[in-house]
Amino acid sequence: MAVLLREVLPFIFLLVPGFFLFRVWRARRSRIADWRSETHALPEGGFVVELRRPGEHAQIVARIPADLPHDEFAERMAEAQSEADANAAVLNSRNRARRR
């Protein structure tokens, strides 16, 4: 029993503070992370353009069906990505202003 305590207690004394330090680091990282636009293919076909930030739910900007003619698809994709980039820039500037 004494050998077990001698081997396990130091591990516990390192593990518990390490866990709390990790939680603080992760919370701080999610506060300072920037929003970014991403485009993903959907399993049922088509694409989704969304805003992502670590620790947050994705915000969908647009869903683009895959069966559109090439010209219309390219136009809608460009518009959606442009809108997502603009929204990300606004959200990131608000976050930076709040951090000051």
N, C-alpha and C positions, 0 to 999 in steps of 0.2 A: 504494500500500500504506500509506504514512504517513497519507494523508488518511482512508483507511478506519479505521485504528487510532485516529486522532484523533476520529472521529465515533462509532465503535462502542464503544470502551472506556468513555467516560463513561456510556453507556447501560447497559453491563454492570455497572459499579460502582454504579449506582442500582438496577438490577433485582435483583441478588442479595440485598442487604440488605433490599430491599422484600419479596422473597419470604419471607425468614425472619421479618420482622415480621408479615406476613400470617398465617403459620402459627402464631405465638405468639398473635396476637389471636384466631384461630379456635379454638385449643385452650382458651384462657381463656374465651371465650364459651360453648363447649359445657359447661365445668365449672360455670358459674354459671347456665345456663339452667334454667328450671323445666319439670317435666313438666306436660302438660295433656291433658285428655280431648278426643277428637274423634270425630265420627260421619261415616262415609263410606258412600255407596252402592256396592254391589258390581256388577261388570259382569254377573255371572250372575243378579243379582236379590238382593234383601235388603240388609241393612245390617250394618256392623261398627262396634262401639264399641271404641276403643283408646286407649292412652296413648302420647303422642309427646313426644320431647325432641330438639332438634337434635343430630345426631351419634350418635344411638342408634337401634337398631331399634325399631319399633313393638311394643308389647305388647298383644295382643288381649285384651279383657275379655269381649266377647260377640259372637256372630254371631246376627242376627235375620232369619229368613226373611221374605220379602215377602208370602207367601200366608196369613199369619195373619189371623184376624178382627180388626177394628179395635180392639176393647177389649183383646184379648190383646196385640196389637202395641204399643199405647200403654203398657200395663203393663210389658211386657218391656223396651221402650225406656227407660222412666223408671227401672226398676231397674238396668239396665246403665249408664246415664249417672250415676246416683247412686253406684254401686259404683266407676266409673272416677274420678269426682271425689274420692271418699274415698281411693282408692289413690294418686292424684296428690298429695293433701295429705300423706299419710304419706311418700311418697318425697321430696317437697320439704322437709319438716321434717327428714328425715334428712340431706339434702344441706346444708341450712343449718347444722345442728349440726356436721357434718363440716368445714365451711368456717371455723368459729370457732376 
